[in-house]
Amino acid sequence: MSLPVIVIITIIGYFALLMTVSYFAGRGSDNSTFFTGNRRAPWPVVAFAMIGAAISGVTFISVPGMVVGKGYAYLQMVLGFIVGYFVIAFVLVPLFYKRNLVSIYGYLEERFGRQTYRSGAWLFFISKMLGAAVRFFVVCAVLQLLVFDPLHIPFIFNVIVTIALIWLYTVQGGVKTLIWTDTLKSFCLIMSVILCIYFVARNLGLSLAELPAAIGAHETSRMFFFDDPKSGTYFWKQFIAGVFMAIAINGLDQDMMQRNLACKDSRQSQKNMIVSGIMQFFVIALFLLLGTLLVMFVDRNGIPIPDKTDELFGLVATHPTMPVIVGILFVLGLIAAAYSAAGSALTSLTTSFTVDILGAHKHGDDRRLTRTRKIVHMAMSAVMGLVIVAFYYLSEEDAISAVYTLASYTYGPILGLFVYGMFWKKPVHDRWVPLVCVLAPFLSWGVTRCLKLWWGYETSFELLLINAFITLAGLRLLGIGHKNGDTATKAA
């Protein structure tokens, strides 16, 4: 049986299972189900689902290949993620539940005003659309190589088919469906990685008892980097950036918080955040352990490491000396990550655009809201497809770096807005906030260029902090001369 046929059968089988879960999860759903899951989701289920939600197709493909140039440096950042999850659990979660928010950006309207609220919503829209497109582009590119190119089918058809499948299973149930499909995804991802580790190790002649020593002795297994503060892999740069990156792309992201706000109350949501944050560390570690085994495999077989290390996992998984089951597990994990990540992005984009930008929930007509939501959902699908095609023809950067670089530029102003709102009571000139949010990313880019040119300092993901700091400085300037009575302000 040819590889394209195997991949197609795997996709059909997984999608059939996905649609079954979606059908039962989405029965009797309404707008409240779509936006908040009726706030009835059990926290252990949400915690397990959040593992899959945080791991996209980019993680599945790109993280194993990262060991080639960076070892296990990514775990330094993931340690920071755990601290960030604690901050989210005990600072942001109570804040959002107290206000009973459908969209977390509603806080910005309460605190600053309409223009700031819309700025946060638009920043999220751009961030999530670009980030989701990069993640899904990687998956579509792999499917194009494995399936569509051998069948002489163009890339655009690949994108149309996969986006249509995702639209089908998210159109009805929304957040409630996502939580249960993410649970399925988490199980498939974890099992596929564990089984791939087992089969690659067996191919290398390593028993389970020999595996830890073999991986520990390999040059790619270095985790901590304290030697060069100017390097992008320096521990404290990675760790601190990880703390704030977690807060920004999880706590201040409608996509991720939409699941957490589906729990019954803030205490259950806090348990979910802490447990999922800790479990994420061990899951990412599995991907990196697999990466070391992949490098050992290509070295032993005299195979050149690909110029784009994102291709390493697929190269080994589909190698003739590997059992067919490894290729199937690779495809299963890939599509599990892809469909869930893109599906959650479409749901959160639909929610934010419908609630934050259009304000459709304020009209009081549930039937009209449903119609608007479905139109927006279809429009978001079309826009995502167009952005994916654009990335296919324009992108050259490795995927996971592209995701975090984009996040640093677009989530920086969101982080600055929320920090100012929670820790400074002074109001600002609301109408000028969009200008600050637009200028901050451009100024951040200039700062990073100057640091590199003048001092040889390589900016890593601390770009997010630079961006947020510039936003804070801009908001402080907008507060000059603004009297406390000018704007109704609700402090955090």
Steps between C-alpha positions, in 0.01 A plus 500: 500500500646838396574779749235742361233232540612428858486871585155544346361197687647630826346845446159351414508276808602780736249743352219245535588464868525879534156554347353236731638679807389834354145373441446375854671803656304749290149359548256757632756779463410870488693828498594459867637154422702637208650793692545364856400130501222599745779509765444132582826340384669277767840646584700171468365461146590861415850454650568193286349673196725802557808284439382442147382859464850630577665260255443577134624337183797737523597351837458149366722564198736776610592420863674164428712675235597781740748272674733525200604859569363576847498175695233499770517879551126519434436335838649808667214697347247233596614530865408866469163394357421321827560818703288690248215254543502565876473874432207438264329276755521738795487842328313481170252216558331664805492831309319351201256290703413794724385693193327197340664580166415324173806658337793586726554825308177632651719587801680761290172679426411508870843629596589740218223550247370391162809579290735306729257209502491491121879533484540190717248308291667593172845413636369161604336453161824573313709295747280194491438509126872523417606255773236242407584538132871434566416194708260360245720593206769264631252214514361573154856510363574154643172359366581656164835317495361166617163490322410776260827537304516125416139527381579823304245703698579873552564648844194725492270196472681348800421813705136516388434138596665519842341834593158365393544196726588720796204729435267199500585375847510842671203677341242376749645422843770765542689490831320194634597303189857630516554380856401143416681493163810643672479214749506257209787696346704495823467123523597448134797737526647352815456141386642569153814661644553225758457227237729681254769517772457127555524403131793733418688376808435139395631577151816637661535182707435677830299338777288707736765451769776631270297794369559758781880457495518513119295820482680661795839439340401654166616854420145617420366431851648811666221685680649796692699782338660745744822581313411780253251772603498635143382168358136433424518175701627663824304359795369817661394647165308183417352455849379858551370517144318171567321648803365796308445309177273259691307789651460666160421207273294306756359738759437790259395290204128451438570161339665349808296679767174408328560141616602600852191718540285197417565361850231537765684760709837667546636240746444215253654709224806565721548127558479443127763768424755371751466132410509559124806728533700236687393220266603706199864491617512121488325482162745748344786296652369194314523688169860601574598145602357384169704769323825359641404152379422638153846660483661172613305318227611727213859496626508120510346467154717766336201722419570875477303710748252713300573871461159564656504294819116503498531222240703267725210317669317432173824391330567231761136395550460422128846345451493153334677337796226614739184292558191634324341559841748784569383687190138446604572628853676804356200584280254430784681731742541764233135516397384475862708809578401678181125456506462585867727807490337642189153415631559680829644800317191522278270480803685770694530725195127462441424581863728805515390643165129443574510629859787751511507653154139466378337514845232261372425363849364838612200499267307249713370292208635146539396394150676799346811429711505139379476611137779757545720247680469246219577758232806619693612140554493435126679829427776418752550164327543670163744761633709234675522301177626807310764577764623138494546515124690828537736343757559206268644727234672761720628337821861387550539507883474182708146464626524512878727806494257669264209429737672649806644796307152589373363455853766734641399778261123463525448392862744756641245787485228273645730412792577869553129593499406240761799575725422871497132435561563278802781695669430867419168660584559818302285521184646581158384677187314205352486628142881504471556146629477340149792721391714371789409140414605553137825685577625262773580202267684729254705659777574153643634389164725808494631428849591141412682614185701756697592247771628260235686767302662688789565231763461170316213410734272232354143572606299185565142486619565782748385707203155453658615686813655783300175538310289496818731752671470744207120460515505573875713809442257621236201446730674690780548792260132484403411529868678837537250778551208257514292554813368197688146618459520519120438131442307246705772263609468165667827393655590136490 
